Every structure is written in structure tokens, then in C-alpha cells.
């Protein structure tokens, strides 16, 4: 593993660690007030760009982290549309 790969993987692991808290809150409360689907969509595009970069360059293990993050944010985005009409108590 090169130093750039290490830092890229660390960045993606940190991002992957933060999203489950948002997902857990949405599942627990069934309220998504304050979430921005535009923000999550932009994040998804960024992860897709990272995946395409890896696929068109030299794929390595970091590709799996991009896919993991894409799926996690995609889950949060799905929950946004599932619960968007629910109002906070």
C-alpha cells in the first residue's frame, strides 16, 4: 500500500463511519427533516467519479471503499425519499 492509497482509504473510511449515524437516526425516528437530497446526490456523484477514476486508471482495494460509500449514502438518500413526508414530533 502506498502512502496516497493509505490516505485515500482513511478518508473514505472516515466518511463511511459517519453515514451510519444518519441512517440509524432516520430508521429510529422515521423523520428526515434537515437532510438535503441535493447534498446527498452531489456526494453520490463524487463517489461515482471516484469509482470511474479507479476503473479507468489502476484499480486497487480503495475501489471497494468508494462502492461501500456509494451504497451507504444511497441508503440514506433512499430513506430521505421514504420518510420525507413525515413531520417531526
Backbone as XML, in Angstrom:
<?xml version="1.0"?>
<chain id="A" units="angstrom">
  <residue number="1" name="UNK">
    <atom name="N" x="0.858" y="-1.180" z="0.000"/>
    <atom name="CA" x="0.000" y="0.000" z="0.000"/>
    <atom name="C" x="0.899" y="1.236" z="0.000"/>
  </residue>
  <residue number="2" name="UNK">
    <atom name="N" x="0.574" y="2.147" z="-0.896"/>
    <atom name="CA" x="1.332" y="3.391" z="-0.955"/>
    <atom name="C" x="0.749" y="4.392" z="0.036"/>
  </residue>
  <residue number="3" name="UNK">
    <atom name="N" x="1.508" y="5.422" z="0.329"/>
    <atom name="CA" x="1.029" y="6.451" z="1.252"/>
    <atom name="C" x="-0.227" y="7.148" z="0.713"/>
  </residue>
  <residue number="4" name="UNK">
    <atom name="N" x="-0.272" y="7.518" z="-0.591"/>
    <atom name="CA" x="-1.519" y="8.114" z="-1.111"/>
    <atom name="C" x="-2.716" y="7.172" z="-0.986"/>
  </residue>
  <residue number="5" name="UNK">
    <atom name="N" x="-2.516" y="5.873" z="-1.226"/>
    <atom name="CA" x="-3.613" y="4.922" z="-1.071"/>
    <atom name="C" x="-4.078" y="4.874" z="0.390"/>
  </residue>
  <residue number="6" name="UNK">
    <atom name="N" x="-3.128" y="4.903" z="1.302"/>
    <atom name="CA" x="-3.463" y="4.886" z="2.729"/>
    <atom name="C" x="-4.342" y="6.079" z="3.085"/>
  </residue>
  <residue number="7" name="UNK">
    <atom name="N" x="-3.938" y="7.282" z="2.651"/>
    <atom name="CA" x="-4.703" y="8.481" z="2.989"/>
    <atom name="C" x="-6.069" y="8.499" z="2.302"/>
  </residue>
  <residue number="8" name="UNK">
    <atom name="N" x="-6.131" y="8.019" z="1.069"/>
    <atom name="CA" x="-7.411" y="7.946" z="0.365"/>
    <atom name="C" x="-8.339" y="6.959" z="1.080"/>
  </residue>
  <residue number="9" name="UNK">
    <atom name="N" x="-7.800" y="5.816" z="1.467"/>
    <atom name="CA" x="-8.591" y="4.817" z="2.184"/>
    <atom name="C" x="-9.049" y="5.362" z="3.537"/>
  </residue>
  <residue number="10" name="UNK">
    <atom name="N" x="-8.175" y="6.051" z="4.246"/>
    <atom name="CA" x="-8.535" y="6.633" z="5.536"/>
    <atom name="C" x="-9.663" y="7.643" z="5.387"/>
  </residue>
  <residue number="11" name="UNK">
    <atom name="N" x="-9.579" y="8.495" z="4.372"/>
    <atom name="CA" x="-10.636" y="9.474" z="4.111"/>
    <atom name="C" x="-11.967" y="8.758" z="3.880"/>
  </residue>
  <residue number="12" name="UNK">
    <atom name="N" x="-11.958" y="7.738" z="3.036"/>
    <atom name="CA" x="-13.195" y="7.027" z="2.717"/>
    <atom name="C" x="-13.731" y="6.263" z="3.921"/>
  </residue>
  <residue number="13" name="UNK">
    <atom name="N" x="-12.853" y="5.716" z="4.748"/>
    <atom name="CA" x="-13.294" y="5.029" z="5.957"/>
    <atom name="C" x="-13.930" y="6.004" z="6.948"/>
  </residue>
  <residue number="14" name="UNK">
    <atom name="N" x="-13.371" y="7.191" z="7.057"/>
    <atom name="CA" x="-13.957" y="8.213" z="7.936"/>
    <atom name="C" x="-15.336" y="8.616" z="7.445"/>
  </residue>
  <residue number="15" name="UNK">
    <atom name="N" x="-15.481" y="8.799" z="6.136"/>
    <atom name="CA" x="-16.798" y="9.130" z="5.588"/>
    <atom name="C" x="-17.771" y="7.981" z="5.831"/>
  </residue>
  <residue number="16" name="UNK">
    <atom name="N" x="-17.306" y="6.753" z="5.593"/>
    <atom name="CA" x="-18.174" y="5.583" z="5.768"/>
    <atom name="C" x="-18.600" y="5.427" z="7.222"/>
  </residue>
  <residue number="17" name="UNK">
    <atom name="N" x="-17.774" y="5.844" z="8.150"/>
    <atom name="CA" x="-18.100" y="5.719" z="9.571"/>
    <atom name="C" x="-19.164" y="6.728" z="10.008"/>
  </residue>
  <residue number="18" name="UNK">
    <atom name="N" x="-19.261" y="7.858" z="9.321"/>
    <atom name="CA" x="-20.191" y="8.896" z="9.762"/>
    <atom name="C" x="-21.614" y="8.683" z="9.243"/>
  </residue>
  <residue number="19" name="UNK">
    <atom name="N" x="-21.785" y="8.123" z="8.066"/>
    <atom name="CA" x="-23.118" y="7.981" z="7.485"/>
    <atom name="C" x="-24.048" y="7.051" z="8.248"/>
  </residue>
  <residue number="20" name="UNK">
    <atom name="N" x="-23.551" y="5.953" z="8.825"/>
    <atom name="CA" x="-24.491" y="5.073" z="9.550"/>
    <atom name="C" x="-25.240" y="5.761" z="10.693"/>
  </residue>
  <residue number="21" name="UNK">
    <atom name="N" x="-24.654" y="6.785" z="11.307"/>
    <atom name="CA" x="-25.354" y="7.531" z="12.354"/>
    <atom name="C" x="-26.584" y="8.228" z="11.781"/>
  </residue>
  <residue number="22" name="UNK">
    <atom name="N" x="-26.433" y="8.797" z="10.598"/>
    <atom name="CA" x="-27.551" y="9.461" z="9.933"/>
    <atom name="C" x="-28.623" y="8.442" z="9.544"/>
  </residue>
  <residue number="23" name="UNK">
    <atom name="N" x="-28.191" y="7.304" z="9.056"/>
    <atom name="CA" x="-29.130" y="6.249" z="8.659"/>
    <atom name="C" x="-29.873" y="5.718" z="9.892"/>
  </residue>
  <residue number="24" name="UNK">
    <atom name="N" x="-29.145" y="5.469" z="10.967"/>
    <atom name="CA" x="-29.760" y="4.947" z="12.189"/>
    <atom name="C" x="-30.807" y="5.910" z="12.738"/>
  </residue>
  <residue number="25" name="UNK">
    <atom name="N" x="-30.503" y="7.205" z="12.702"/>
    <atom name="CA" x="-31.464" y="8.199" z="13.199"/>
    <atom name="C" x="-32.727" y="8.196" z="12.343"/>
  </residue>
  <residue number="26" name="UNK">
    <atom name="N" x="-32.555" y="8.126" z="11.028"/>
    <atom name="CA" x="-33.718" y="8.105" z="10.135"/>
    <atom name="C" x="-34.556" y="6.856" z="10.372"/>
  </residue>
  <residue number="27" name="UNK">
    <atom name="N" x="-33.910" y="5.726" z="10.572"/>
    <atom name="CA" x="-34.656" y="4.493" z="10.821"/>
    <atom name="C" x="-35.358" y="4.523" z="12.176"/>
  </residue>
  <residue number="28" name="UNK">
    <atom name="N" x="-34.709" y="5.104" z="13.179"/>
    <atom name="CA" x="-35.275" y="5.166" z="14.525"/>
    <atom name="C" x="-36.455" y="6.140" z="14.596"/>
  </residue>
  <residue number="29" name="UNK">
    <atom name="N" x="-36.286" y="7.326" z="14.006"/>
    <atom name="CA" x="-37.305" y="8.373" z="14.141"/>
    <atom name="C" x="-38.279" y="8.429" z="12.971"/>
  </residue>
  <residue number="30" name="UNK">
    <atom name="N" x="-37.881" y="7.873" z="11.844"/>
    <atom name="CA" x="-38.666" y="7.946" z="10.604"/>
    <atom name="C" x="-38.923" y="9.394" z="10.187"/>
  </residue>
  <residue number="31" name="UNK">
    <atom name="N" x="-37.976" y="10.265" z="10.565"/>
    <atom name="CA" x="-38.031" y="11.687" z="10.216"/>
    <atom name="C" x="-36.691" y="12.046" z="9.588"/>
  </residue>
  <residue number="32" name="UNK">
    <atom name="N" x="-36.752" y="12.782" z="8.478"/>
    <atom name="CA" x="-35.516" y="13.163" z="7.771"/>
    <atom name="C" x="-35.399" y="14.678" z="7.634"/>
  </residue>
  <residue number="33" name="UNK">
    <atom name="N" x="-36.100" y="15.400" z="8.499"/>
    <atom name="CA" x="-36.048" y="16.867" z="8.478"/>
    <atom name="C" x="-34.595" y="17.316" z="8.630"/>
  </residue>
  <residue number="34" name="UNK">
    <atom name="N" x="-34.206" y="18.267" z="7.817"/>
    <atom name="CA" x="-32.854" y="18.806" z="7.873"/>
    <atom name="C" x="-31.884" y="18.139" z="6.912"/>
  </residue>
  <residue number="35" name="UNK">
    <atom name="N" x="-32.273" y="17.021" z="6.330"/>
    <atom name="CA" x="-31.403" y="16.351" z="5.358"/>
    <atom name="C" x="-31.621" y="16.982" z="3.991"/>
  </residue>
  <residue number="36" name="UNK">
    <atom name="N" x="-30.585" y="17.005" z="3.206"/>
    <atom name="CA" x="-30.659" y="17.596" z="1.879"/>
    <atom name="C" x="-30.422" y="16.527" z="0.811"/>
  </residue>
  <residue number="37" name="UNK">
    <atom name="N" x="-31.453" y="16.214" z="0.022"/>
    <atom name="CA" x="-31.244" y="15.236" z="-1.046"/>
    <atom name="C" x="-30.260" y="15.752" z="-2.100"/>
  </residue>
  <residue number="38" name="UNK">
    <atom name="N" x="-30.218" y="17.067" z="-2.295"/>
    <atom name="CA" x="-29.268" y="17.642" z="-3.248"/>
    <atom name="C" x="-27.835" y="17.379" z="-2.773"/>
  </residue>
  <residue number="39" name="UNK">
    <atom name="N" x="-27.576" y="17.608" z="-1.505"/>
    <atom name="CA" x="-26.252" y="17.359" z="-0.932"/>
    <atom name="C" x="-25.870" y="15.889" z="-1.094"/>
  </residue>
  <residue number="40" name="UNK">
    <atom name="N" x="-26.797" y="14.995" z="-0.724"/>
    <atom name="CA" x="-26.505" y="13.566" z="-0.837"/>
    <atom name="C" x="-26.299" y="13.157" z="-2.291"/>
  </residue>
  <residue number="41" name="UNK">
    <atom name="N" x="-27.043" y="13.766" z="-3.204"/>
    <atom name="CA" x="-26.865" y="13.473" z="-4.634"/>
    <atom name="C" x="-25.496" y="13.914" z="-5.130"/>
  </residue>
  <residue number="42" name="UNK">
    <atom name="N" x="-25.050" y="15.059" z="-4.673"/>
    <atom name="CA" x="-23.724" y="15.544" z="-5.066"/>
    <atom name="C" x="-22.640" y="14.618" z="-4.523"/>
  </residue>
  <residue number="43" name="UNK">
    <atom name="N" x="-22.822" y="14.157" z="-3.297"/>
    <atom name="CA" x="-21.873" y="13.208" z="-2.708"/>
    <atom name="C" x="-21.851" y="11.923" z="-3.547"/>
  </residue>
  <residue number="44" name="UNK">
    <atom name="N" x="-23.020" y="11.458" z="-3.960"/>
    <atom name="CA" x="-23.097" y="10.254" z="-4.793"/>
    <atom name="C" x="-22.337" y="10.442" z="-6.110"/>
  </residue>
  <residue number="45" name="UNK">
    <atom name="N" x="-22.504" y="11.591" z="-6.732"/>
    <atom name="CA" x="-21.778" y="11.872" z="-7.983"/>
    <atom name="C" x="-20.268" y="11.847" z="-7.727"/>
  </residue>
  <residue number="46" name="UNK">
    <atom name="N" x="-19.850" y="12.391" z="-6.607"/>
    <atom name="CA" x="-18.426" y="12.364" z="-6.262"/>
    <atom name="C" x="-17.903" y="10.948" z="-6.113"/>
  </residue>
  <residue number="47" name="UNK">
    <atom name="N" x="-18.668" y="10.098" z="-5.432"/>
    <atom name="CA" x="-18.242" y="8.700" z="-5.284"/>
    <atom name="C" x="-18.243" y="7.975" z="-6.628"/>
  </residue>
  <residue number="48" name="UNK">
    <atom name="N" x="-19.230" y="8.263" z="-7.472"/>
    <atom name="CA" x="-19.234" y="7.674" z="-8.823"/>
    <atom name="C" x="-17.997" y="8.103" z="-9.609"/>
  </residue>
  <residue number="49" name="UNK">
    <atom name="N" x="-17.622" y="9.373" z="-9.470"/>
    <atom name="CA" x="-16.412" y="9.858" z="-10.142"/>
    <atom name="C" x="-15.181" y="9.125" z="-9.611"/>
  </residue>
  <residue number="50" name="UNK">
    <atom name="N" x="-15.123" y="8.889" z="-8.302"/>
    <atom name="CA" x="-14.009" y="8.143" z="-7.724"/>
    <atom name="C" x="-13.955" y="6.723" z="-8.251"/>
  </residue>
  <residue number="51" name="UNK">
    <atom name="N" x="-15.122" y="6.101" z="-8.376"/>
    <atom name="CA" x="-15.190" y="4.743" z="-8.921"/>
    <atom name="C" x="-14.710" y="4.721" z="-10.364"/>
  </residue>
  <residue number="52" name="UNK">
    <atom name="N" x="-15.188" y="5.675" z="-11.169"/>
    <atom name="CA" x="-14.762" y="5.731" z="-12.571"/>
    <atom name="C" x="-13.269" y="6.009" z="-12.687"/>
  </residue>
  <residue number="53" name="UNK">
    <atom name="N" x="-12.749" y="6.855" z="-11.823"/>
    <atom name="CA" x="-11.310" y="7.122" z="-11.803"/>
    <atom name="C" x="-10.529" y="5.832" z="-11.557"/>
  </residue>
  <residue number="54" name="UNK">
    <atom name="N" x="-10.974" y="5.074" z="-10.569"/>
    <atom name="CA" x="-10.281" y="3.822" z="-10.249"/>
    <atom name="C" x="-10.412" y="2.814" z="-11.388"/>
  </residue>
  <residue number="55" name="UNK">
    <atom name="N" x="-11.598" y="2.733" z="-11.996"/>
    <atom name="CA" x="-11.811" y="1.756" z="-13.065"/>
    <atom name="C" x="-11.048" y="2.093" z="-14.335"/>
  </residue>
  <residue number="56" name="UNK">
    <atom name="N" x="-10.863" y="3.395" z="-14.602"/>
    <atom name="CA" x="-10.158" y="3.791" z="-15.829"/>
    <atom name="C" x="-8.660" y="3.964" z="-15.609"/>
  </residue>
  <residue number="57" name="UNK">
    <atom name="N" x="-8.237" y="3.918" z="-14.372"/>
    <atom name="CA" x="-6.817" y="4.032" z="-14.046"/>
    <atom name="C" x="-6.289" y="2.672" z="-13.631"/>
  </residue>
  <residue number="58" name="UNK">
    <atom name="N" x="-5.759" y="2.654" z="-12.434"/>
    <atom name="CA" x="-5.239" y="1.405" z="-11.884"/>
    <atom name="C" x="-6.111" y="1.011" z="-10.702"/>
  </residue>
  <residue number="59" name="UNK">
    <atom name="N" x="-7.066" y="0.102" z="-10.931"/>
    <atom name="CA" x="-7.951" y="-0.293" z="-9.829"/>
    <atom name="C" x="-7.151" y="-0.901" z="-8.676"/>
  </residue>
  <residue number="60" name="UNK">
    <atom name="N" x="-7.550" y="-0.572" z="-7.465"/>
    <atom name="CA" x="-6.938" y="-1.156" z="-6.283"/>
    <atom name="C" x="-8.022" y="-1.345" z="-5.232"/>
  </residue>
  <residue number="61" name="UNK">
    <atom name="N" x="-7.638" y="-1.745" z="-4.041"/>
    <atom name="CA" x="-8.600" y="-2.049" z="-2.983"/>
    <atom name="C" x="-9.457" y="-0.844" z="-2.597"/>
  </residue>
  <residue number="62" name="UNK">
    <atom name="N" x="-8.996" y="0.352" z="-2.859"/>
    <atom name="CA" x="-9.740" y="1.562" z="-2.485"/>
    <atom name="C" x="-11.052" y="1.644" z="-3.272"/>
  </residue>
  <residue number="63" name="UNK">
    <atom name="N" x="-11.100" y="1.012" z="-4.435"/>
    <atom name="CA" x="-12.326" y="0.964" z="-5.233"/>
    <atom name="C" x="-13.480" y="0.415" z="-4.397"/>
  </residue>
  <residue number="64" name="UNK">
    <atom name="N" x="-13.221" y="-0.611" z="-3.604"/>
    <atom name="CA" x="-14.262" y="-1.201" z="-2.762"/>
    <atom name="C" x="-14.785" y="-0.192" z="-1.745"/>
  </residue>
  <residue number="65" name="UNK">
    <atom name="N" x="-13.919" y="0.692" z="-1.264"/>
    <atom name="CA" x="-14.361" y="1.705" z="-0.305"/>
    <atom name="C" x="-15.251" y="2.747" z="-0.964"/>
  </residue>
  <residue number="66" name="UNK">
    <atom name="N" x="-14.944" y="3.088" z="-2.217"/>
    <atom name="CA" x="-15.827" y="4.006" z="-2.956"/>
    <atom name="C" x="-17.205" y="3.369" z="-3.137"/>
  </residue>
  <residue number="67" name="UNK">
    <atom name="N" x="-17.238" y="2.093" z="-3.491"/>
    <atom name="CA" x="-18.512" y="1.395" z="-3.681"/>
    <atom name="C" x="-19.274" y="1.326" z="-2.364"/>
  </residue>
  <residue number="68" name="UNK">
    <atom name="N" x="-18.577" y="1.002" z="-1.269"/>
    <atom name="CA" x="-19.210" y="0.959" z="0.048"/>
    <atom name="C" x="-19.852" y="2.303" z="0.385"/>
  </residue>
  <residue number="69" name="UNK">
    <atom name="N" x="-19.114" y="3.387" z="0.197"/>
    <atom name="CA" x="-19.644" y="4.722" z="0.492"/>
    <atom name="C" x="-20.819" y="5.063" z="-0.408"/>
  </residue>
  <residue number="70" name="UNK">
    <atom name="N" x="-20.733" y="4.706" z="-1.670"/>
    <atom name="CA" x="-21.838" y="4.950" z="-2.600"/>
    <atom name="C" x="-23.101" y="4.253" z="-2.100"/>
  </residue>
  <residue number="71" name="UNK">
    <atom name="N" x="-22.969" y="3.023" z="-1.647"/>
    <atom name="CA" x="-24.121" y="2.271" z="-1.150"/>
    <atom name="C" x="-24.668" y="2.860" z="0.154"/>
  </residue>
  <residue number="72" name="UNK">
    <atom name="N" x="-23.785" y="3.282" z="1.032"/>
    <atom name="CA" x="-24.228" y="3.850" z="2.311"/>
    <atom name="C" x="-24.993" y="5.160" z="2.085"/>
  </residue>
  <residue number="73" name="UNK">
    <atom name="N" x="-24.430" y="6.042" z="1.279"/>
    <atom name="CA" x="-25.109" y="7.313" z="1.009"/>
    <atom name="C" x="-26.391" y="7.061" z="0.215"/>
  </residue>
  <residue number="74" name="UNK">
    <atom name="N" x="-26.347" y="6.093" z="-0.680"/>
    <atom name="CA" x="-27.554" y="5.722" z="-1.424"/>
    <atom name="C" x="-28.662" y="5.248" z="-0.495"/>
  </residue>
  <residue number="75" name="UNK">
    <atom name="N" x="-28.299" y="4.529" z="0.550"/>
    <atom name="CA" x="-29.274" y="4.089" z="1.550"/>
    <atom name="C" x="-29.888" y="5.290" z="2.267"/>
  </residue>
  <residue number="76" name="UNK">
    <atom name="N" x="-29.051" y="6.240" z="2.653"/>
    <atom name="CA" x="-29.558" y="7.443" z="3.322"/>
    <atom name="C" x="-30.465" y="8.239" z="2.389"/>
  </residue>
  <residue number="77" name="UNK">
    <atom name="N" x="-30.098" y="8.324" z="1.133"/>
    <atom name="CA" x="-30.916" y="9.032" z="0.144"/>
    <atom name="C" x="-32.262" y="8.323" z="-0.041"/>
  </residue>
  <residue number="78" name="UNK">
    <atom name="N" x="-32.233" y="7.002" z="-0.094"/>
    <atom name="CA" x="-33.472" y="6.230" z="-0.192"/>
    <atom name="C" x="-34.378" y="6.519" z="1.003"/>
  </residue>
  <residue number="79" name="UNK">
    <atom name="N" x="-33.786" y="6.523" z="2.205"/>
    <atom name="CA" x="-34.568" y="6.796" z="3.412"/>
    <atom name="C" x="-35.148" y="8.209" z="3.391"/>
  </residue>
  <residue number="80" name="UNK">
    <atom name="N" x="-34.407" y="9.147" z="2.816"/>
    <atom name="CA" x="-34.941" y="10.513" z="2.700"/>
    <atom name="C" x="-36.262" y="10.481" z="1.921"/>
  </residue>
  <residue number="81" name="UNK">
    <atom name="N" x="-36.256" y="9.837" z="0.762"/>
    <atom name="CA" x="-37.468" y="9.820" z="-0.058"/>
    <atom name="C" x="-38.566" y="8.957" z="0.567"/>
  </residue>
  <residue number="82" name="UNK">
    <atom name="N" x="-38.188" y="7.964" z="1.324"/>
    <atom name="CA" x="-39.162" y="7.105" z="2.010"/>
    <atom name="C" x="-39.889" y="7.873" z="3.114"/>
  </residue>
  <residue number="83" name="UNK">
    <atom name="N" x="-39.161" y="8.700" z="3.859"/>
    <atom name="CA" x="-39.718" y="9.374" z="5.036"/>
    <atom name="C" x="-39.888" y="10.885" z="4.884"/>
  </residue>
  <residue number="84" name="UNK">
    <atom name="N" x="-39.726" y="11.424" z="3.706"/>
    <atom name="CA" x="-39.739" y="12.884" z="3.551"/>
    <atom name="C" x="-41.042" y="13.542" z="3.956"/>
  </residue>
  <residue number="85" name="UNK">
    <atom name="N" x="-42.141" y="12.836" z="3.903"/>
    <atom name="CA" x="-43.419" y="13.442" z="4.262"/>
    <atom name="C" x="-43.719" y="13.359" z="5.758"/>
  </residue>
  <residue number="86" name="UNK">
    <atom name="N" x="-42.901" y="12.629" z="6.494"/>
    <atom name="CA" x="-43.088" y="12.530" z="7.956"/>
    <atom name="C" x="-42.609" y="13.830" z="8.612"/>
  </residue>
  <residue number="87" name="UNK">
    <atom name="N" x="-43.376" y="14.293" z="9.569"/>
    <atom name="CA" x="-43.049" y="15.536" z="10.273"/>
    <atom name="C" x="-42.478" y="15.203" z="11.650"/>
  </residue>
  <residue number="88" name="UNK">
    <atom name="N" x="-41.554" y="16.055" z="12.145"/>
    <atom name="CA" x="-41.010" y="15.827" z="13.494"/>
    <atom name="C" x="-42.125" y="15.907" z="14.536"/>
  </residue>
  <residue number="89" name="UNK">
    <atom name="N" x="-41.982" y="15.131" z="15.594"/>
    <atom name="CA" x="-42.998" y="15.118" z="16.659"/>
    <atom name="C" x="-42.925" y="16.359" z="17.521"/>
  </residue>
</chain>
